């Protein structure tokens, strides 16, 4: 992929303009070209990010550590030595008293630019086998929580989510994701209706109620077995060039109930006087703001967990919700206990994989409770309700991204280990002035997050996702003053179609400017607004007719769907399949 080298050359032209006093940039570019010829794109997407991790540890701990893939000259690597000398002392390797934030951002941009470049098909097959093996291996390492710490967790959990068991009915729904049976969006509702008429016994065990349709009184026998599956299917999706993410594709009925419980749990979190101080599952912004503040003051530690969902055991979930038996019964009842790996099926020790609609909110609640427990210094004395509210205000959690006061970092690590969880040391920061949380990398209060290239910059076809990704990366580079690199990507897109200038919040694809300039194509007399004609990425649809009783069931459980999607009863969206069309956009 020589296009990656062409893009690297453009990036270094920008670096020479941004840092005219910096020496050795031409030599660094030659190093990239030579090692790319020898090692392929793995050098850009694996070796450079490895040096980036060492660089981040140097910012946090105050001294640049060694990286096996790069030789050293003095106390810092030869590669990028000209820029690193403005951040670290070349003789001792210690962080300078006033390191250049501009150079920090530039170094991280070079090292992480190709980190999330998607792997080739051949490498994906290798990574898939490795990822599935890791999934099985981590499941075997799921540990039962320590009994003493479990009882303390139950004490704290008893004082939160007080209304979690107070429900007469739960309005389930189907998510946009796939199901194990392979149904389309509307087929899910037909299959669900067939299961309800046959009255699947799992609905009784969940206490699930459908009073609108009067299904409680129905005992009509059915030969349908469309909802008898209770085995999830394991798939992998790209995460970066060197890693894939595992997803468990849940059975149709389980997914339907999981989404209903998900909504119920989120509503209770927002109403809970304690947990609402720590959790905001609809926004990462609170974590990002606190990470920036922590990088400036050093008072906050940003914590990341390794294989968080894969190491969360069923017994830990039981202890967290043991005082909410009705909700716990429903959660465990819709849990899929087995996963099909293709050639074999395993029983899960973990609570669930990513794919279960309850995994994210349940693990967020449990991690928040553990972080709150770690703030209490007077165990075995019980904390008071007032103390818990104070502790919760010191904690921010979004999934496995946790932020706690720096002085409670070691205690949090102890609590996590007692529940079989593992802190990722390479992505956890509590020293120095570097912090990372929810996609924001911060140094001394400055956002130093790089932008990433995810696809081949040479667009071989009008593949919508590839085109949109190139446009997005180009716009990010332009707004960060990497004009030559941005223009390199822009030229690839312009070979297909010339796009206009659009505003930052435009729904259409186009080019952004720092002044937020937009081109006008016409004035809409009906909508009273200026519009521009450009590409829009929209999902592909397929024929998927839904009528009769299943259509009524969908109507009662999705009351607004007619407003959002008028054709929902005749067609459905194809997952991960989009197309580009030209439209007039505001």
VENFENBEL-V671383 format. One record per residue. N is the residue number from 0. RES is the residue in one letter. PHI is phi in degrees with one decimal (999 if undefined). PSI is psi in whole degrees, 0 to 359 (NA if undefined). OMEGA is omega in radians with two decimals (NA if undefined). Layout:
N_RES_PHI_PSI_OMEGA / N_RES_PHI_PSI_OMEGA
This chain:
0_X_999_81_-3.13 / 1_X_-66.5_343_3.10 / 2_X_-62.8_330_3.11 / 3_X_-67.3_323_3.08 / 4_X_-69.5_320_3.08 / 5_X_-59.3_319_3.10 / 6_X_-67.8_322_3.10 / 7_X_-63.3_319_3.10 / 8_X_-61.7_318_3.12 / 9_X_-63.5_321_3.13 / 10_X_-63.5_320_-3.14 / 11_X_-71.8_331_3.01 / 12_X_-61.2_319_3.08 / 13_X_-64.8_320_-3.14 / 14_X_-63.9_321_3.10 / 15_X_-63.9_324_3.11 / 16_X_-72.2_319_-3.11 / 17_X_-72.8_329_-3.10 / 18_X_-129.6_71_-3.07 / 19_X_-63.8_338_-3.12 / 20_X_-84.0_351_-3.05 / 21_X_-76.2_136_-3.13 / 22_X_-103.5_149_2.99 / 23_X_89.8_5_-3.12 / 24_X_-66.3_324_3.11 / 25_X_-65.0_321_3.10 / 26_X_-65.8_322_3.12 / 27_X_-64.0_320_3.11 / 28_X_-64.8_320_3.10 / 29_X_-63.1_324_3.09 / 30_X_-63.7_317_3.12 / 31_X_-62.3_315_-3.12 / 32_X_-63.9_317_-3.10 / 33_X_-67.5_315_-3.11 / 34_X_-73.6_333_3.05 / 35_X_-66.4_319_3.10 / 36_X_-62.5_326_-3.08 / 37_X_-86.2_320_-2.99 / 38_X_-109.1_348_-3.12 / 39_X_78.8_194_-3.08 / 40_X_-69.4_350_3.06 / 41_X_-62.0_331_3.09 / 42_X_-63.9_317_-3.10 / 43_X_-72.1_320_-2.99 / 44_X_-95.7_347_-3.13 / 45_X_-122.0_306_-3.06 / 46_X_-65.7_314_3.14 / 47_X_-62.9_314_3.07 / 48_X_-61.3_329_3.07 / 49_X_-62.9_318_3.06 / 50_X_-66.0_326_3.09 / 51_X_-62.1_320_3.10 / 52_X_-64.1_319_3.09 / 53_X_-64.3_322_3.11 / 54_X_-62.6_316_3.12 / 55_X_-63.5_320_3.09 / 56_X_-63.9_325_3.08 / 57_X_-63.9_320_3.09 / 58_X_-64.2_323_-3.08 / 59_X_-76.6_318_-3.02 / 60_X_-96.5_353_3.05 / 61_X_89.5_6_3.11 / 62_X_-152.2_136_-3.09 / 63_X_-73.6_117_3.11 / 64_X_-80.5_168_3.13 / 65_X_-77.9_151_3.05 / 66_X_-128.5_122_-2.99 / 67_X_-60.2_333_-3.05 / 68_X_-80.9_354_-3.06 / 69_X_-135.9_131_3.10 / 70_X_-71.9_158_-3.09 / 71_X_-112.7_150_2.99 / 72_X_-126.8_106_-2.97 / 73_X_78.6_232_-3.08 / 74_X_-105.6_2_3.14 / 75_X_-130.2_161_-3.13 / 76_X_-63.4_151_3.04 / 77_X_-65.9_321_-3.13 / 78_X_-67.0_132_-3.11 / 79_X_61.4_25_-3.10 / 80_X_-59.9_323_-3.13 / 81_X_-60.9_320_3.12 / 82_X_-79.9_322_-3.13 / 83_X_-64.7_333_3.14 / 84_X_-67.5_343_3.06 / 85_X_-88.1_1_-3.11 / 86_X_-122.7_319_-3.12 / 87_X_-120.4_152_3.03 / 88_X_-71.2_128_-3.03 / 89_X_-69.1_335_-3.10 / 90_X_-88.7_319_-3.06 / 91_X_-103.2_337_-3.09 / 92_X_82.5_0_3.14 / 93_X_-77.1_151_3.12 / 94_X_-66.1_135_3.10 / 95_X_-64.9_157_3.13 / 96_X_-63.1_323_3.11 / 97_X_-128.6_74_3.13 / 98_X_-67.1_150_-3.11 / 99_X_-77.6_118_3.11 / 100_X_-67.2_327_3.10 / 101_X_-62.7_319_3.11 / 102_X_-70.6_325_3.09 / 103_X_-59.8_314_3.13 / 104_X_-63.4_319_-3.13 / 105_X_-67.7_318_3.13 / 106_X_-62.9_316_-3.13 / 107_X_-67.8_328_3.10 / 108_X_-65.6_319_3.12 / 109_X_-66.7_315_-3.01 / 110_X_-74.5_330_-3.04 / 111_X_-109.0_1_-3.03 / 112_X_-57.4_320_-3.07 / 113_X_-102.7_13_-3.06 / 114_X_-59.4_321_-3.05 / 115_X_-103.7_20_3.08 / 116_X_-64.5_128_-3.02 / 117_X_-69.5_141_-3.09 / 118_X_-72.5_160_3.07 / 119_X_-71.6_168_-3.11 / 120_X_-62.4_319_3.14 / 121_X_-63.5_316_-3.13 / 122_X_-69.5_328_3.12 / 123_X_-61.5_321_3.12 / 124_X_-64.2_319_3.10 / 125_X_-64.6_314_-3.14 / 126_X_-64.7_326_3.13 / 127_X_-61.6_313_3.14 / 128_X_-62.7_319_3.13 / 129_X_-66.7_319_-3.11 / 130_X_-67.0_319_3.09 / 131_X_-63.2_319_3.08 / 132_X_-62.0_319_3.10 / 133_X_-65.3_324_3.11 / 134_X_-61.2_314_3.12 / 135_X_-67.2_319_-3.08 / 136_X_-67.0_317_3.12 / 137_X_-68.0_327_3.10 / 138_X_-63.7_323_3.13 / 139_X_-69.7_341_-3.14 / 140_X_-93.4_4_3.09 / 141_X_-64.0_124_-3.07 / 142_X_-108.0_150_3.00 / 143_X_-74.1_141_-3.11 / 144_X_-67.6_155_3.08 / 145_X_-63.9_132_-3.05 / 146_X_-59.8_322_-3.13 / 147_X_-66.9_313_3.14 / 148_X_-68.5_330_3.09 / 149_X_-64.3_317_3.13 / 150_X_-65.9_325_3.11 / 151_X_-70.3_322_3.07 / 152_X_-61.4_318_-3.14 / 153_X_-63.3_325_3.11 / 154_X_-62.6_314_-3.14 / 155_X_-69.7_319_-3.12 / 156_X_-63.5_333_-3.13 / 157_X_-67.7_341_-3.09 / 158_X_-101.2_7_3.11 / 159_X_-123.9_163_3.09 / 160_X_50.7_53_-3.02 / 161_X_-67.7_338_-3.08 / 162_X_-102.7_14_-3.02 / 163_X_-65.2_329_-3.13 / 164_X_-89.4_357_-3.04 / 165_X_-93.4_79_3.07 / 166_X_-143.3_140_3.09 / 167_X_-93.9_328_-3.14 / 168_X_-151.7_160_3.08 / 169_X_-128.1_129_3.14 / 170_X_-88.8_100_3.11 / 171_X_-73.7_170_3.08 / 172_X_-159.7_163_3.08 / 173_X_-98.4_133_3.09 / 174_X_-81.4_177_-3.13 / 175_X_-77.4_348_-3.05 / 176_X_-78.0_173_3.14 / 177_X_-76.0_162_3.04 / 178_X_-121.6_161_-3.04 / 179_X_-60.6_328_-3.12 / 180_X_-77.0_349_3.10 / 181_X_81.9_19_-3.11 / 182_X_-71.7_150_2.96 / 183_X_-77.2_179_-3.05 / 184_X_-59.0_312_-3.12 / 185_X_-79.7_333_3.06 / 186_X_-63.8_331_3.09 / 187_X_-58.6_319_-3.10 / 188_X_-71.2_324_3.07 / 189_X_-65.2_318_3.12 / 190_X_-66.2_320_3.13 / 191_X_-63.5_317_3.12 / 192_X_-61.3_318_3.12 / 193_X_-61.8_321_3.11 / 194_X_-68.6_326_-3.14 / 195_X_-71.3_321_3.12 / 196_X_-64.7_319_3.06 / 197_X_-76.3_350_3.12 / 198_X_55.4_75_3.13 / 199_X_-54.3_128_-3.07 / 200_X_-61.8_339_3.12 / 201_X_-66.4_332_3.10 / 202_X_-66.1_324_3.09 / 203_X_-64.6_317_-3.12 / 204_X_-65.8_334_3.12 / 205_X_-86.5_351_-3.05 / 206_X_66.4_29_-3.05 / 207_X_-78.1_137_-3.01 / 208_X_-127.8_139_3.10 / 209_X_-129.1_71_-3.02 / 210_X_-68.1_334_-3.10 / 211_X_-63.0_321_-3.08 / 212_X_-94.6_358_3.13 / 213_X_65.6_31_-3.06 / 214_X_-75.4_343_3.13 / 215_X_-62.8_329_-3.11 / 216_X_-83.6_351_-3.06 / 217_X_-85.2_132_3.04 / 218_X_-134.0_38_-3.10 / 219_X_-72.1_126_3.13 / 220_X_-75.1_147_-3.12 / 221_X_-141.5_146_3.08 / 222_X_-85.6_356_-3.05 / 223_X_-68.1_136_3.04 / 224_X_-125.3_31_-3.03 / 225_X_-68.8_341_-3.09 / 226_X_-115.2_21_-3.10 / 227_X_-81.5_346_-3.12 / 228_X_-65.5_135_3.05 / 229_X_-134.5_36_3.12 / 230_X_-125.7_127_3.09 / 231_X_-84.9_162_3.13 / 232_X_-115.3_130_-3.09 / 233_X_-90.6_128_3.05 / 234_X_-130.6_164_3.09 / 235_X_-124.1_147_3.11 / 236_X_-129.7_151_-3.10 / 237_X_-63.2_138_3.04 / 238_X_-114.7_313_3.04 / 239_X_-154.9_185_-3.12 / 240_X_-67.3_337_-3.07 / 241_X_-112.3_6_-3.08 / 242_X_-152.3_147_3.01 / 243_X_-116.7_162_3.13 / 244_X_-112.1_136_3.12 / 245_X_-87.9_138_3.09 / 246_X_-129.4_131_3.04 / 247_X_-95.3_118_3.13 / 248_X_-83.2_112_-2.97 / 249_X_-83.1_154_3.01 / 250_X_-62.4_156_-3.00 / 251_X_-58.9_308_-3.10 / 252_X_-64.5_316_3.13 / 253_X_-58.9_315_-3.14 / 254_X_-61.4_319_-3.13 / 255_X_-60.2_313_-3.12 / 256_X_-72.3_323_3.12 / 257_X_-58.0_318_-3.14 / 258_X_-67.3_325_3.07 / 259_X_-64.7_317_3.10 / 260_X_-68.7_326_3.08 / 261_X_-58.3_310_-3.13 / 262_X_-62.5_318_-3.14 / 263_X_-63.1_318_-3.14 / 264_X_-66.5_318_3.13 / 265_X_-63.4_319_3.11 / 266_X_-61.5_321_3.14 / 267_X_-71.2_327_3.07 / 268_X_-62.9_319_-3.14 / 269_X_-66.8_334_-3.13 / 270_X_-93.6_348_-3.09 / 271_X_-76.5_122_-3.11 / 272_X_-62.0_338_-3.12 / 273_X_-93.3_302_-3.02 / 274_X_-68.5_333_3.14 / 275_X_-66.5_344_3.07 / 276_X_-78.5_341_-3.08 / 277_X_-110.1_331_-2.99 / 278_X_-115.8_137_2.97 / 279_X_-143.8_86_-2.96 / 280_X_-74.1_354_3.13 / 281_X_-99.9_357_-3.09 / 282_X_-150.1_136_3.06 / 283_X_-91.1_354_-3.02 / 284_X_-59.1_316_3.13 / 285_X_-57.0_319_3.09 / 286_X_-65.2_320_-3.12 / 287_X_-65.5_319_3.12 / 288_X_-64.3_318_-3.12 / 289_X_-69.6_328_3.06 / 290_X_-65.0_318_3.08 / 291_X_-63.1_318_3.12 / 292_X_-65.7_319_-3.14 / 293_X_-66.1_327_3.11 / 294_X_-69.4_336_-3.13 / 295_X_-86.6_316_-3.07 / 296_X_-94.8_335_-3.08 / 297_X_78.0_5_-3.07 / 298_X_-81.1_340_-3.05 / 299_X_-114.0_144_3.07 / 300_X_-108.9_134_3.07 / 301_X_-100.6_126_-3.00 / 302_X_-118.7_136_3.06 / 303_X_-125.4_140_-3.12 / 304_X_-102.0_146_3.07 / 305_X_-88.9_128_3.10 / 306_X_48.8_52_-3.00 / 307_X_-58.0_307_-3.10 / 308_X_-71.1_331_-3.10 / 309_X_-74.8_341_-3.12 / 310_X_-107.3_2_3.13 / 311_X_-85.1_109_-3.02 / 312_X_-81.4_161_3.09 / 313_X_-62.8_322_-3.11 / 314_X_-66.0_327_3.07 / 315_X_-64.9_318_3.09 / 316_X_-63.5_320_3.10 / 317_X_-59.2_315_-3.11 / 318_X_-67.9_326_-3.12 / 319_X_-70.2_329_-3.08 / 320_X_-119.0_21_-3.07 / 321_X_-64.8_334_3.12 / 322_X_-90.2_6_3.04 / 323_X_-124.2_68_-2.95 / 324_X_-62.3_326_-3.11 / 325_X_-67.9_315_3.11 / 326_X_-66.6_318_-3.14 / 327_X_-61.8_319_3.11 / 328_X_-60.4_318_3.13 / 329_X_-66.6_318_-3.12 / 330_X_-62.4_314_-3.13 / 331_X_-73.1_332_3.13 / 332_X_-69.4_327_3.13 / 333_X_-95.1_2_3.07 / 334_X_-72.7_138_3.09 / 335_X_-90.8_114_-2.99 / 336_X_-80.2_344_-3.08 / 337_X_-128.6_152_-3.14 / 338_X_-130.6_131_3.10 / 339_X_-87.4_119_-3.12 / 340_X_-93.8_2_-3.10 / 341_X_111.0_295_3.13 / 342_X_-98.7_344_-3.12 / 343_X_-149.0_164_3.11 / 344_X_-123.7_134_-3.14 / 345_X_-120.1_152_3.01 / 346_X_-89.8_134_-3.02 / 347_X_-85.4_135_2.92 / 348_X_-89.7_329_3.10 / 349_X_-69.5_163_3.12 / 350_X_-63.2_307_-3.14 / 351_X_-170.2_162_3.04 / 352_X_-90.7_173_3.02 / 353_X_-68.9_122_-2.99 / 354_X_138.3_326_2.94 / 355_X_-70.6_126_-3.05 / 356_X_-64.9_345_-3.12 / 357_X_-94.7_349_-3.05 / 358_X_-59.2_310_-3.07 / 359_X_-63.9_307_-3.12 / 360_X_-67.5_323_-3.13 / 361_X_-66.0_314_3.14 / 362_X_-67.2_327_3.10 / 363_X_-63.6_317_3.11 / 364_X_-62.5_314_-3.09 / 365_X_-65.7_317_3.13 / 366_X_-65.7_324_3.08 / 367_X_-65.5_318_3.12 / 368_X_-62.9_318_3.12 / 369_X_-65.0_320_3.11 / 370_X_-65.8_323_3.09 / 371_X_-67.4_317_3.11 / 372_X_-59.3_324_-3.11 / 373_X_-68.9_343_3.13 / 374_X_-80.0_339_-3.08 / 375_X_-82.3_121_-3.04 / 376_X_-99.2_2_-3.00 / 377_X_-115.1_28_3.06 / 378_X_-64.8_143_0.21 / 379_X_-88.0_11_3.08 / 380_X_-68.2_136_-3.13 / 381_X_-70.2_139_3.04 / 382_X_-75.3_150_3.09 / 383_X_-84.5_166_3.13 / 384_X_-61.2_320_3.14 / 385_X_-65.1_321_3.10 / 386_X_-64.7_320_-3.14 / 387_X_-63.4_321_3.11 / 388_X_-63.0_322_3.11 / 389_X_-67.9_315_3.13 / 390_X_-61.1_320_-3.12 / 391_X_-63.3_328_3.14 / 392_X_-72.0_348_3.12 / 393_X_-93.9_0_-3.01 / 394_X_-125.0_139_2.99 / 395_X_-129.2_132_-3.10 / 396_X_-135.6_136_2.98 / 397_X_-142.1_100_-3.04 / 398_X_65.0_235_3.12 / 399_X_-99.3_12_3.02 / 400_X_-92.0_113_-3.02 / 401_X_-122.7_139_3.05 / 402_X_-126.8_126_-3.13 / 403_X_-135.8_164_3.03 / 404_X_-59.1_145_-3.05 / 405_X_-59.5_324_-3.06 / 406_X_-74.0_351_3.10 / 407_X_-104.6_9_-3.07 / 408_X_-62.4_314_-3.10 / 409_X_-66.6_322_3.12 / 410_X_-66.7_322_3.08 / 411_X_-62.1_318_3.10 / 412_X_-59.9_323_3.12 / 413_X_-66.5_316_3.13 / 414_X_-63.0_317_-3.14 / 415_X_-61.7_316_-3.11 / 416_X_-65.7_327_3.13 / 417_X_-68.6_343_3.10 / 418_X_-106.9_16_3.08 / 419_X_77.4_12_-3.13 / 420_X_-95.4_156_-3.03 / 421_X_-130.3_129_3.11 / 422_X_-82.3_133_3.09 / 423_X_-80.2_103_-3.03 / 424_X_-66.1_329_-3.09 / 425_X_-74.7_341_-3.13 / 426_X_-117.0_15_3.07 / 427_X_-109.1_130_-3.04 / 428_X_-130.8_124_3.08 / 429_X_-138.4_359_3.09 / 430_X_-109.4_162_3.04 / 431_X_61.9_210_-3.04 / 432_X_-124.3_24_3.07 / 433_X_-110.3_133_3.11 / 434_X_-138.8_154_-3.12 / 435_X_-144.8_126_3.11 / 436_X_-161.0_134_3.03 / 437_X_52.1_44_3.05 / 438_X_83.8_2_3.12 / 439_X_-111.9_125_3.02 / 440_X_-103.3_128_-3.02 / 441_X_-129.0_142_3.03 / 442_X_-137.0_118_-3.14 / 443_X_51.1_43_3.07 / 444_X_81.7_4_-3.12 / 445_X_-110.4_135_3.09 / 446_X_-75.3_113_-3.13 / 447_X_-114.1_29_3.12 / 448_X_-70.5_127_3.09 / 449_X_-79.7_166_2.97 / 450_X_-98.1_153_-2.97 / 451_X_-117.8_145_2.99 / 452_X_-96.6_127_-3.06 / 453_X_-110.4_340_-3.08 / 454_X_-133.3_166_3.09 / 455_X_-62.2_124_-3.10 / 456_X_-63.9_336_3.08 / 457_X_-85.4_108_-3.07 / 458_X_-79.9_114_-3.09 / 459_X_-85.5_345_-3.14 / 460_X_-155.8_175_3.09 / 461_X_-84.2_45_3.07 / 462_X_-65.8_116_-2.99 / 463_X_-56.3_315_-3.10 / 464_X_-65.7_324_3.13 / 465_X_-68.3_317_3.11 / 466_X_-63.3_312_-3.11 / 467_X_-63.1_322_3.13 / 468_X_-66.7_319_3.11 / 469_X_-63.3_319_3.13 / 470_X_-64.0_316_-3.14 / 471_X_-63.0_315_3.14 / 472_X_-64.5_319_3.12 / 473_X_-61.2_316_3.14 / 474_X_-64.8_321_3.11 / 475_X_-64.2_317_3.13 / 476_X_-64.7_320_-3.13 / 477_X_-63.1_317_-3.11 / 478_X_-69.4_344_3.10 / 479_X_-102.1_12_3.04 / 480_X_77.0_14_3.03 / 481_X_-91.2_72_-2.97 / 482_X_-69.1_319_-3.09 / 483_X_-66.2_318_3.10 / 484_X_-65.8_320_3.10 / 485_X_-63.2_319_3.14 / 486_X_-67.7_328_3.10 / 487_X_-59.4_314_3.12 / 488_X_-69.9_323_-3.12 / 489_X_-63.8_323_3.14 / 490_X_-64.5_326_3.12 / 491_X_-64.8_322_-3.14 / 492_X_-74.7_320_-3.09 / 493_X_-64.9_341_3.06 / 494_X_-66.2_334_3.13 / 495_X_-92.2_314_-3.10 / 496_X_-162.5_139_3.06 / 497_X_-80.9_125_-3.11 / 498_X_-104.8_150_-3.12 / 499_X_-85.3_174_2.96 / 500_X_-79.3_132_3.14 / 501_X_-130.1_162_3.11 / 502_X_-72.2_162_-3.11 / 503_X_-61.5_331_-3.09 / 504_X_-101.1_17_-3.11 / 505_X_-71.8_146_3.09 / 506_X_-81.2_346_3.14 / 507_X_-93.5_161_3.11 / 508_X_-82.3_137_3.14 / 509_X_-179.0_187_-3.05 / 510_X_-101.2_138_-3.14 / 511_X_-98.6_154_3.04 / 512_X_-130.4_160_-3.14 / 513_X_-66.3_333_3.10 / 514_X_-86.8_2_3.14 / 515_X_59.1_42_-3.12 / 516_X_-75.3_148_3.08 / 517_X_-137.2_150_3.06 / 518_X_-94.7_142_3.12 / 519_X_-105.7_133_3.11 / 520_X_-104.8_325_-3.12 / 521_X_-165.3_167_3.02 / 522_X_-106.9_127_3.14 / 523_X_-87.6_113_3.13 / 524_X_-70.0_332_-3.11 / 525_X_-80.4_324_-3.11 / 526_X_-105.1_354_3.07 / 527_X_55.3_60_3.13 / 528_X_-157.9_157_2.99 / 529_X_-79.1_143_-3.12 / 530_X_-135.4_156_3.11 / 531_X_-130.8_144_-3.12 / 532_X_-93.1_120_-3.09 / 533_X_-155.6_178_3.10 / 534_X_-72.7_145_3.02 / 535_X_-132.9_135_3.11 / 536_X_-91.1_118_-3.11 / 537_X_-127.3_154_-3.14 / 538_X_-74.9_148_3.02 / 539_X_-78.7_148_-3.12 / 540_X_-121.6_160_3.11 / 541_X_-137.7_159_3.11 / 542_X_-65.6_128_-3.08 / 543_X_-156.7_79_-3.00 / 544_X_-76.5_136_3.10 / 545_X_-136.0_124_3.11 / 546_X_-148.4_186_3.11 / 547_X_66.5_207_-3.09 / 548_X_-60.2_319_3.09 / 549_X_-59.8_325_3.09 / 550_X_-66.3_323_3.09 / 551_X_-65.5_318_3.11 / 552_X_-59.1_316_3.11 / 553_X_-63.8_321_-3.13 / 554_X_-61.3_315_-3.08 / 555_X_-71.1_332_-3.13 / 556_X_-96.1_353_3.09 / 557_X_-138.6_69_-2.99 / 558_X_-64.2_334_-3.07 / 559_X_-98.3_2_-3.01 / 560_X_-66.7_331_3.10 / 561_X_-65.5_328_3.10 / 562_X_-74.1_320_-3.09 / 563_X_-79.2_329_-3.06 / 564_X_-145.3_89_-3.07 / 565_X_-61.1_335_-3.09 / 566_X_-98.3_20_-3.01 / 567_X_-63.3_333_-3.11 / 568_X_-84.3_351_-3.12 / 569_X_-112.4_329_-3.11 / 570_X_-136.4_166_3.05 / 571_X_-141.6_161_-3.09 / 572_X_-80.7_138_3.00 / 573_X_-81.1_126_-3.12 / 574_X_-65.5_137_3.07 / 575_X_58.2_27_3.13 / 576_X_-130.5_116_-3.11 / 577_X_-129.5_171_3.08 / 578_X_-144.1_161_3.10 / 579_X_-103.2_131_3.05 / 580_X_-136.4_158_-3.11 / 581_X_-94.5_129_-3.13 / 582_X_-143.7_161_3.00 / 583_X_-85.0_122_-3.06 / 584_X_-119.3_148_3.08 / 585_X_-69.5_NA_NA
